[in-house]
């Protein structure tokens, strides 16, 4: 945001300049007072349980400007003060103005029930081989994160890959209006958030908000094998582009899965074919890479650029991140979980060769509503069917975790533990060097702490 100045900020937010300081705006935007840097703009967001206005004085010690929604005392005299009725609305208005001032930007918008962050990482890697590219950091994909992501683009930015998430109906439309994508990717339509939306059909309708937001000369990219592939194609005025099917314009053949990743022959009609070495394991990651390849193709990347981008990509932490420690292969897939991503991770690890046995530490999947108990039981049965030596279920003895544990126990030893330390202790009893261990659960389950506890147990 090198061209942002105080007058632009005031006009874009619709705010009132209460005090004009001497500092130059030069370091972007933040909503976190702990991340304030010299020259940045601090937006004092408010919510039911917090009031960012209370941190404005501290932020003003370094910030060039603070955007507040009420009178605040103690602001540094060198810091400008902009007053607005609603700081979140002001942030979104600024992002919308900034996006409109970058009319030549090539934008890929991504959503999906699972896999969207991995697809984002892969698409960014592909586009970065040809263009100056920005992308969503981590998973800043909601009504706050998307505006912040947009504001990282600069006049010299040529391409952007922005991820958009949702929990409730109606949340994607304003994000699409902000990002204004020309290419859309729906990674998968599953059952994540089914407890909040009521049915997979309702989830599909909401995810296809992205499809409906695309222009006629745009492209809607999605897996040909998705249950809702036909529905997606009917929801967009853009050109539908299913990938991964036997007749798809973008597809893979001769796929070879390894513990370190996968190898396959990438075929893109009109460009030819080339080998791909993907540095992440799992057949679902192959599909994700085809979605990214299709976006690169439609934005003018060569076959060589696409394959180089995929070979050099790195996933956001917490997504099938493999590490070797104390003789074990530890797979951290703890960022989040839903039934589809659980099955994909369990299948991927079970298919890994070169290990004596496979274990899994699983936590609860959130936001499944009335379908939660049955969904957890299904995952338990699925884990048992994959040949795991044992399954450790971490969490309170709620109906969901009980169902998961009881179903798994029908096929393999299954233990229900309450804490990360108990999970680590169980693994120390059951597993041995040469084994592979998967850690997977929703963020609220805190399964990453079991991984930390397991590693820490070797230090005592």
N, C-alpha and C positions, 0 to 999 in steps of 0.2 A: 504493500500500500504506500509506495513512495510518493505518490502524488496527492495523497489526502492532506487537506489543510483544514483549519478551524472553520472557515466559512462553509466549506463543503460539508463538514460534519454537522454543523448547525442546520443547514438546509435539508440535508438528507434525513436527519432524525426528526425534523419538525420541532426541534426544541428551542428553548430561549437561552441566550448567552447571558448568564448571571454575572460571570466574572471572566475577564480575559487575562490569561497569564502570559508569561514570556517564553515558555518552552515550545519548541517546534515538534509537531507531530511527525514521528519517524519510525515507530516500532510496532505498528499493528494494534490489534484490539484484544482485550482479555476481559473475562468475567470473573477471574480468580485473583483475588488480591495478593495471593502468595506468588503469582506468576507475573506481577507487574515489573516492567522493565522501563528504563529511562526513555521517555518520549512516547510511550504507548497511551492508548485510550482505555480507561477502565469503565465498564458498564456495571452499575450497581443493581444487579437483578434481585428481585424479591420473590418470595414464595410463601407458602403456608407456614413453614418452619424456619425461615431465614429472611434476613433483610440486609441486602448488600450495601445499603446506604450507610450502615454502621461501620463499614470497612473503607468508606470513601476517603476519610481523612488520612488513614494510613497509606492508602494507594497514592494519594496526592503527593506524597514525599518524593516519588519518582515519576509518576505519570505526567504526561503533558496536558491531559484533560480527563475529567471525570464526568460521567453522565449519570445523573441522580434523579429520583422522583419526588424528593422532598428537600426541605432546607436542611443543610448539613453544616455543622460547625467544625472548625479546626482544619480547613482546607489550606494547603500551602499556597502562599500568595503567588507563586510562579506557575501554579496549575490553573488552567481554565475550568470553569464550571458550566455545564449545560444542564438545564432542568427540563424534564419531559414528564408527561403524565404516566407513562408506562415504559420502563427501561427495556423490557423484552421486545415490545412492539417497535421501539426506536432502533434496537439492534437489527431487527428484521427489515425495517425500512432502509437502514443504511446498506444492508447486504443487497437488497433489491436494487437500489440505486447503483451500487457498485457493479452488480452483475450486468445491468443495462448499459453501463459505460464501457463494457468489454464485449461489444457486439460480434467481434470476430473469433471469440473463444470457442473452441471445439469442446463440447460438454457431453460426457457420458454419465447418465444417471443410473444408479444401481439400487435395486431393492430385492427382497426375497425372504422367505421364511428361514432359510439357512444358507450359508455359503457366501453371503453378499460381501462380507469383509475380505474373504479370500479372493473372490472375483475382483474386488476393488484393487487389492494388492497386485494381482496378476495384470490387470488392465493398465494400471499405472506403470508397471515395469515395461510392458509392451510399448505404450505410447511414448515413454521417456526415451526410447531408442531413436525417435524422430523429432519429438517436440519438447519444448520447455513445458513440463507438466507439473501440476499440483494435484493433490488428492486428499481425501478425508484423512485426518490423522486419527489413528486408532479406530474407534467406532463413534466419533462425534457425528452421529447421524440423525439427531432429533431436532426439535424446534429451536434449540440453542446451538447445537453442534453444527448444523448445516449453515446457518449464517456465519459462524466463525470460520468454517471451511471456505466459504465463498470469499471472505475477506482476506484470505491468504493469497489469492490470485493478484498478480501485478500486471501493469500494462504490457509487459513483455511475455507474459504467460500465453502459451499457444493452445494448451489442452488442459482440461480438468476432469477428474474422475471423482464424482461425489456420490457417496452412499446415503441412502435414505431409509430410515427405519420407522416402524409404527407399532403401537400396541392397541389402538382403538380406531374405529371407523372414522374417516374424515381427516386423519392426521397427515396423509401423504399429499393431498391436494395442495396445501400451502407450501410444502417443501418443493414440489414440482414447479410451482409458480416462481419460487425463488431461484431455483437452479436453471430452469429453462433448457432442459437437455435436448439435444438433437438425436442422440442415440440412447436407447434405453435397454437395460439388461434386467431381466427377472431371473434370478439364480435358481429359484425353486419355490413352488407353492406347496407348503406342508401344513402342519397343525400347530405350529408355534402361535401362542396367544389365542388358541381356540376357546379358552375359558373366558376371554374378553370379547371375542367377536361371535361366538356361538356355533360356527360351522366352518368347514373348509371352503364351502361355496362363498361364504361371506369374506373369508380371508382372500380368496382368489379375486373377488370383486374389488376389494381394497387395494391389493397389490397391483391390479390392472389400472389403477389410477395413473400409474406411470405410462402405461401403454396409451391411455386416452389423452395424455398430455403431449405426446410427440407430434411434431409437424408432419405433413404429408410427405415431405422429402427426407424424412428421418428413417431410422431403422429400429425395429423392436426385436431384440435378440433373446432367445430363451432355449432351454433344452428340449429337443424333439421328443424325448421320452417322458417329459413331465405329464402328470395326470391331467393338467389343465392346458396342455399345449394348444389344442384346438380352440379353447375358449380365449386364450391370449391373442391368438391370431385374429379373432373377430372383434377385439376391443380396441383396435388401433387404426388410425388413418395412415400410419407409417407403413413401411415395407416390413412384413414379418420375416424373420430370419431364424428358423429353428436350426439348432446345431446338434451334432452327435448322432443323428440317425443314419441309417445305411444310405439314404439318398440325399442327405443334407449337403449343402455347399461347403460346410466346414465340418470335418469329421476326423476321427482317429482310426488307424488300423494297426494291427500287430502290437497291441498294448502289452507291455511287460512290466509287472509291478515288482518292486523291490523294497526292502526296508528303508532305503534312503530316498526313494522317490519312484519315478516311473519313466519308461521309455516308450515312445510310440512314433508312428509315422503320421505327421500332420498333413492333411489334404485340404487345400483351399481351391475351389474351382476358379480357373482363370489365372491362378498364381503357380499352381503345381503342388509338389509335395516335398517334405523335408523332415529329417529326424528331429525329434524333440527330446531333450533330457530334462525332465521336470524334477526339481529338487524337493518335492513333498510327496508323501505316499498317499495311496488311495485312489480307487477308480472314480470316486466323486470329485477328486481334485483334477483328474483328467478332464472331466466334463466342465469343471470351472475354468480350466485353461482354454478350452474350446470357445467358451463365451468371450473370454478376453481376446483370443485370437481373432474372432469375428469382428469385434469392435476395432481392433487394430487394422484389419483388412479394410473395413468401410471408411476408416479415416486415413487411408493411403499408405499404411506401413507395408514394406516389402516382406516377402516370406522370410528373408534373412533377419530382418529387424524383429519380426514376431517371434521367431524361434530363439533369437538371442535374448529378447526380453523375458521369455518364459524360463529360459535356463538360468537367468540371473536374478529371478524374483526372490523376495523374502517375505514370508507371511508375518502379519501382526502377531506379537507374542500371545501364547495361549491357544494356538491353533495347530494341533498335531506337531508340536515342537518336540523333536527327539533329542535326547542327550544320553550320553553314557556316563555312568557314575557308579563306582564301587562294584563294577562287574555287571550291573543291571542296565537294561535299556529302558529309559523312563520317557513316556510320551505324555506331554502336557497338552491336553485339549480342554482346559478348564474355563475357557472364556465364557461359554454359555452352552446350553443344551436344550434340545427338543427331541421328540421321538425320531425324526429323520436323521438329525446329526448324530444322535446316540447310536443308531444302527450303523451309520456309515463309519463312525470311529471304531466301534466294536468289530465290524467286519474287516476294516483295514488292518488293525493290529493282529487279528486272528490269522490273516493271510500272510503276515510277515514271516519270512523263513530265517533260519539261522539262530533261533532261540530254543532253549530247552522247553520252556512252558510260557504260557501267557496268563496274566492276572489283570483284573480290572478293579479300580476303586471308583464307585459310582455314587453320585449325589442326586438329589431330587431335581426334577424338571419343573420349572415354574409356569404359572399362567395357563394351566390346562383345564381349570375349572372342574366340572363334573366328569370330564373324561380322564381326569388325572389318575385315578386308581387303576383303571383298565390299561391306560397307556404305560404306566410303570410296570404292571404285571407283564405286559407284552414285551417290554425291554428285558425283563428278567428271563423270560422264556427264550428270547433271542440270544441273550448272552450265554445261556446254557447250551444253546444249539451250536455255538461257535467254537466249542472245544476249550474254553478257558479252564485253567486248573482250579481257580477259585474266584469268587466275586466278593468284594468287600463293599457293603452298602453303608455309606456314612450319612448320619443325620438322626434327628429325633425319631422316635417310634410313632410316626404318623402313618395314616392309612397308605399313603403313596409309597413310602420307603419299605413298609412291611410287605406290601404287595410285590414290590420289586425283589426283595430278599427271598420271600417265600417261593416265588416263581422260579428264580434262579436256582434255589436249593433243590428243585425237582430234577435238575440235571447235573449240577456241580456243587461242591461245598460252597455255601454262602454264609457270610457273617454280617450281622447288623451291629454297627458301632455308633457311638454318639459323638465322638470328638476326633479331630485330626490325629492326636497322639495315640488314641486307640486304634485308628486305622493304620498308623505307622507300626505300632507294636504287632498288629495282626500280620502285616506284610513281613516283618522280620521273622515271625514264626513260620510262615508258609512259603515264602519265596527264597530263592538262592541265586547267587551269581550265575549269569547266563540266561536268566529269565527276562521277559519284557513285561512292563506294567503300564497300563493305561489309567490316566486320571481324568475323569469326565463328569461334569455336572453343571447346572445353572449357576450363575454368579452367586445367587443367594445361598447356595449349598456350601460354598467355601472349600471345594475339594482341593484347590491349589494349596491350602494350608496343610493338607495331608501329605502332599508332595514335599513341602518344606520340612514337615516333621519327620518324614522318612529320611531325607538327606541329613537332617540334624542328628538323627539317632546314631549315625556312624561317628559323630564327633565326641560323643560322651563315653 
